[in-house]
Amino acid sequence: MATVMPLRAAPTDPDLLSEIDAVPGRRLVIVSDAWLPQINGVVRTLDRTRLELERMGLEVHVIGPDRFRTVPCPTYPEIRLAVNAAWALPKLLNGLMPAAVHIATEGPLGQAARKFCKKRKHPFSTSFHTRFPEYIHARCRLPVGITYNWMRKFHGDAEVTMVTTPSMRTALDERGFQNLQLWSRGVDLELFRPRPKDILDFPRPIFMNIGRVAVEKNIGAFLDLALPGTKVVVGGGPQLEELKETYPDVKFLGPKTGEDLAQHYAAADVFVFPSRTDTFGLVLLEALASGVPVAALPVPGPVDVIGDHPCGVLSEDLQRAAIKALEIDPAVCRRHAENFSWEACSRQFLKNILPVARHCAA
């Protein structure tokens, strides 16, 4: 059982207290196919949101693949998929009811949780973290319309579907998704901060990308750029060995976590983000909090996080953007990141699940 932490907000905050009390038994269940020990933006977001909600006074249970028998995901063995979710998950959920239920992902656990809630007419919320239609298209060329039709049906029964940015809300609204609400992201400003850059003894400037090394991240678009200094990739994934062989001059440093990860962020001179498919890009905030300017494409995610703020350069000419970003003052990047807190992100999540909580109590 999750440990219930003391309220962070003062007891005189009536709005927060009423929101917490509206959740049945002050209990929230989050079902996610992405969970520890996986390392990615979805997992970091869910884990930090869990901690913040516990500090506010909620009892939070995360049901992830670690509780089930799993098999490797095809083409992506680092991700484990629950194979006994259909019969094992209902047993877990029955023991935790009544509760507000949030379904974070559309995988086997998410599908089993949705089936459980629909069968018992128990309201639930969902979130749209990952642009799976584009990811699947990048891997096997399946038309994105087919996958979007399936995902629209999956989320269609939710009281609320949470999306990361206004751009994503507009894009999904145009595809017929309903009941969309914003759930932004935060950054750990204590962990990710400007630090000395001497952890990396490579020729400068250092242009860095951090994240999952997979085809949908479009990392090759970064590695193909004619840039001075050194290109560095931090992270693991199914495309890692292929890119190592194709780009022998690039420094591939593998996955990093905690302090080690934060030190590598801060050691960069520019963070290059070539992805066209991310719904937000938590790594953008982590780089900016580390005092590192961003070069990215003008697509959803970077447009919402950076926009026309001088902390980064957005351009279809990614090479130009990377060179131009070298001129940005690191202090400007840090100040922009300070606008994003995990507490505000978690309060937003809490407000979004209130319709679920009210229907649970009805």
C-alpha positions in Angstrom: 0.0 0.0 0.0 1.3 3.5 -0.8 2.4 5.6 2.0 0.1 8.7 2.6 2.3 11.7 2.9 1.3 14.9 4.8 -0.5 17.6 2.9 2.0 20.0 1.3 -0.6 22.8 1.0 -1.8 24.5 4.1 -5.1 23.1 5.6 -6.6 26.5 5.0 -6.5 25.8 1.2 -10.2 24.9 0.8 -10.1 24.3 -2.9 -7.3 21.7 -2.6 -9.0 20.0 0.4 -12.3 19.8 -1.4 -10.7 18.3 -4.5 -8.9 15.6 -2.4 -12.0 14.8 -0.3 -14.0 14.3 -3.6 -11.8 11.3 -4.5 -13.5 8.1 -3.1 -11.6 7.1 0.0 -8.9 9.6 -1.1 -7.7 6.6 -3.2 -6.4 6.8 -6.8 -5.5 3.8 -8.9 -3.2 4.5 -11.9 -3.0 1.6 -14.4 0.0 1.9 -16.8 1.8 -0.4 -19.2 4.8 1.9 -18.8 6.3 1.8 -15.3 9.5 1.2 -13.4 12.1 -0.1 -14.0 11.5 1.4 -17.5 13.1 4.8 -18.0 11.2 7.2 -20.2 9.2 10.4 -20.0 5.9 8.6 -19.3 7.3 6.7 -16.4 9.0 9.8 -14.9 5.8 11.8 -15.3 3.6 9.1 -13.6 6.1 8.5 -10.8 6.6 12.2 -9.9 2.8 12.8 -10.1 2.3 9.9 -7.8 4.7 11.4 -5.2 3.1 14.9 -5.5 -0.4 13.5 -5.0 0.7 11.4 -2.0 2.2 14.6 -0.4 -1.2 16.2 -1.0 -2.9 13.5 1.0 -4.1 10.9 -1.6 -3.4 7.2 -1.4 -2.0 6.3 -4.8 -1.6 2.8 -6.2 0.2 2.3 -9.5 -0.5 -1.0 -11.2 2.2 -1.7 -13.8 3.8 -4.6 -15.6 6.1 -5.3 -12.6 3.1 -7.1 -10.9 2.5 -9.5 -13.8 4.1 -12.2 -15.9 5.5 -10.4 -18.9 7.0 -10.9 -22.4 9.2 -8.5 -24.4 7.4 -6.1 -26.7 8.0 -7.1 -30.4 10.7 -4.9 -31.9 11.3 -3.2 -28.5 12.4 -5.8 -26.0 13.2 -3.2 -23.3 9.5 -2.8 -22.8 7.7 -5.6 -21.0 4.1 -6.4 -21.8 1.8 -8.1 -19.3 0.4 -11.4 -20.7 -2.0 -12.3 -17.9 -3.6 -8.9 -17.5 -7.1 -10.0 -18.6 -7.7 -12.2 -15.6 -5.1 -11.0 -13.0 -5.8 -7.2 -13.2 -9.5 -7.5 -12.2 -8.4 -9.2 -9.0 -6.1 -6.3 -8.1 -8.7 -3.7 -9.0 -11.5 -5.4 -7.0 -9.3 -5.2 -3.9 -8.8 -1.4 -4.3 -12.3 -0.3 -5.1 -13.9 2.2 -4.6 -11.3 4.5 -6.1 -10.9 6.9 -8.9 -9.3 5.0 -11.8 -6.9 6.5 -14.3 -5.8 4.5 -17.3 -2.5 5.9 -18.5 -1.7 3.8 -21.5 -3.4 1.8 -24.2 -1.5 -1.5 -23.8 -2.6 -4.8 -22.3 -3.0 -3.4 -18.8 -4.8 -0.4 -20.1 -7.2 -2.5 -22.2 -7.9 -4.8 -19.2 -8.6 -1.9 -16.9 -10.9 -0.3 -19.5 -12.8 -3.6 -19.8 -13.1 -3.9 -16.0 -14.4 -0.4 -15.6 -16.9 -0.6 -18.5 -18.3 -4.0 -17.2 -18.8 -2.5 -13.7 -19.9 0.9 -15.0 -17.1 2.4 -13.0 -16.1 5.8 -14.5 -12.4 6.4 -15.4 -10.1 8.9 -17.0 -7.3 8.3 -19.5 -4.3 10.1 -20.8 -2.7 10.4 -24.3 1.0 10.2 -23.7 2.3 8.7 -26.9 1.6 9.2 -30.6 1.4 5.4 -31.2 -0.1 5.8 -34.7 3.0 7.7 -35.9 5.3 5.3 -34.0 3.7 2.2 -35.5 3.8 3.8 -39.0 7.5 4.5 -38.6 8.1 0.8 -37.8 5.8 -1.1 -40.1 4.1 1.6 -42.3 0.6 0.9 -41.0 -1.6 3.9 -42.0 -2.0 6.2 -39.1 -5.7 6.6 -39.6 -6.3 2.9 -38.7 -4.5 3.3 -35.4 -6.1 6.6 -34.6 -9.6 5.1 -35.1 -8.7 2.4 -32.6 -7.3 4.9 -30.1 -10.3 7.2 -30.5 -12.5 4.2 -29.5 -10.3 3.3 -26.6 -10.4 6.8 -25.1 -14.0 7.5 -26.1 -15.6 6.0 -23.0 -13.4 8.0 -20.6 -14.9 10.9 -18.6 -11.7 12.9 -19.3 -8.8 12.3 -21.6 -5.7 14.2 -20.6 -3.3 15.6 -23.2 0.0 17.4 -22.7 -0.3 20.5 -24.8 -2.7 22.8 -26.6 -1.3 21.6 -29.9 -2.0 18.0 -29.1 -5.5 18.9 -27.9 -6.2 20.6 -31.2 -4.7 17.7 -33.2 -6.8 15.1 -31.4 -9.9 17.3 -31.5 -9.6 17.4 -35.2 -9.5 13.6 -35.2 -12.7 13.3 -33.3 -11.4 12.7 -29.7 -13.7 14.1 -27.0 -13.6 15.3 -23.4 -10.0 16.6 -23.8 -8.3 18.4 -20.9 -4.7 19.7 -20.5 -2.3 18.0 -18.2 1.1 19.6 -18.6 4.5 18.5 -17.3 7.0 19.7 -14.7 10.7 19.4 -14.1 12.8 18.7 -11.0 14.6 22.0 -10.6 16.8 20.7 -7.8 18.2 17.8 -9.8 18.3 19.4 -13.2 20.3 22.6 -12.7 23.4 24.3 -14.3 26.6 22.5 -13.3 30.2 22.3 -14.4 30.7 20.9 -17.9 33.9 19.1 -17.3 32.3 15.6 -16.8 32.7 15.3 -20.6 36.2 15.7 -22.1 35.1 15.9 -25.8 35.9 18.6 -28.3 33.4 21.5 -28.0 30.8 22.6 -28.7 28.9 19.5 -27.5 25.5 18.9 -29.2 23.5 16.3 -27.2 20.4 14.3 -27.5 19.0 12.4 -24.5 16.1 9.9 -24.6 14.9 6.6 -26.1 17.0 5.5 -29.1 14.3 4.4 -31.5 13.3 5.1 -35.0 10.3 7.2 -34.1 12.7 9.7 -32.3 14.2 10.7 -35.7 17.7 10.7 -34.1 19.3 10.2 -37.5 18.2 13.7 -38.5 20.4 15.0 -35.7 23.4 12.7 -36.4 23.3 13.7 -40.1 23.9 17.4 -39.3 27.3 18.9 -40.2 28.1 20.4 -36.8 31.4 21.4 -35.2 32.6 19.8 -32.0 31.0 16.6 -30.8 27.6 14.9 -31.1 26.6 12.9 -28.0 23.6 10.5 -27.6 22.6 9.5 -24.1 20.0 6.7 -23.8 19.2 3.1 -24.9 16.7 1.5 -27.2 16.2 -0.7 -30.2 18.0 1.5 -32.7 21.2 2.0 -30.6 23.4 -0.7 -32.2 22.3 0.3 -35.7 23.2 4.0 -35.1 26.5 3.1 -33.5 27.5 1.2 -36.6 26.3 4.0 -39.0 27.8 6.9 -37.0 31.1 5.8 -35.6 32.2 9.4 -34.8 29.2 10.0 -32.5 29.6 9.4 -28.8 26.9 6.9 -27.6 27.0 6.9 -23.8 24.1 4.6 -23.0 21.3 5.1 -20.5 21.9 7.4 -17.5 19.8 8.1 -14.4 19.7 10.4 -11.4 22.7 12.6 -10.7 24.6 11.0 -13.5 21.9 11.9 -16.0 21.7 15.4 -14.6 25.4 15.9 -14.9 25.3 14.9 -18.6 22.5 17.3 -19.4 24.4 20.1 -17.9 27.6 19.2 -19.8 26.0 19.9 -23.2 26.3 23.2 -25.0 23.1 22.6 -27.1 20.3 20.0 -26.7 19.1 18.9 -30.1 15.6 17.5 -30.3 14.8 16.1 -33.8 11.6 14.2 -32.9 8.4 14.9 -34.8 6.2 12.5 -32.8 6.5 13.4 -29.1 3.4 14.8 -27.4 5.5 17.0 -25.1 9.2 16.2 -24.7 10.0 16.2 -21.0 13.7 16.2 -21.9 13.2 19.7 -23.3 12.4 21.0 -19.8 15.2 18.9 -18.2 17.7 20.5 -20.6 16.5 24.0 -20.1 16.5 23.6 -16.3 20.2 22.5 -16.7 20.9 25.8 -18.5 21.2 24.2 -21.9 19.5 25.9 -24.9 17.4 23.8 -27.3 17.4 23.3 -31.0 14.3 21.6 -32.3 11.8 21.3 -35.2 8.7 23.6 -35.1 6.3 20.8 -34.2 3.9 20.0 -31.3 5.9 19.6 -28.1 8.7 22.1 -28.9 6.2 24.7 -30.1 4.3 24.4 -26.8 7.3 24.3 -24.5 9.5 26.8 -26.3 7.4 28.7 -28.8 9.0 32.0 -29.5 10.8 32.2 -26.2 14.5 33.0 -26.6 15.6 29.8 -24.7 15.7 27.8 -27.9 15.6 27.9 -31.7 12.8 26.1 -33.7 13.4 25.6 -37.4 13.0 23.0 -40.1 16.6 23.8 -40.8 17.8 21.9 -37.7 21.5 22.6 -38.5 20.9 26.3 -38.5 18.9 26.0 -35.3 21.7 24.1 -33.5 24.3 26.7 -34.5 22.1 29.6 -33.6 21.3 28.1 -30.2 25.0 28.3 -29.2 24.4 32.1 -28.8 21.7 31.7 -26.1 22.4 32.7 -22.5 22.1 29.7 -20.2 20.4 31.8 -17.6 17.5 32.5 -20.0 17.0 28.8 -20.3 16.9 28.2 -16.6 14.5 31.0 -15.9 12.1 29.6 -18.5 12.2 26.1 -17.0 11.4 27.6 -13.6 7.8 28.2 -14.9 7.1 24.5 -14.9 6.6 22.8 -11.5 5.5 19.2 -10.7 3.2 20.6 -8.0 1.3 22.6 -10.5 1.2 19.7 -12.9 -0.2 17.4 -10.2 -2.8 19.9 -9.2 -3.9 20.0 -12.8 -4.1 16.2 -12.9 -6.2 16.3 -9.7 -8.7 18.8 -11.1 -9.0 16.6 -14.2 -10.1 13.5 -12.3 -12.8 15.3 -10.3 -15.5 14.4 -12.9 -14.5 10.7 -12.4 -14.5 11.1 -8.6 -18.0 12.7 -8.6 -19.5 10.0 -10.8 -17.9 7.3 -8.5 -19.6 8.9 -5.5 -23.0 9.3 -7.2 
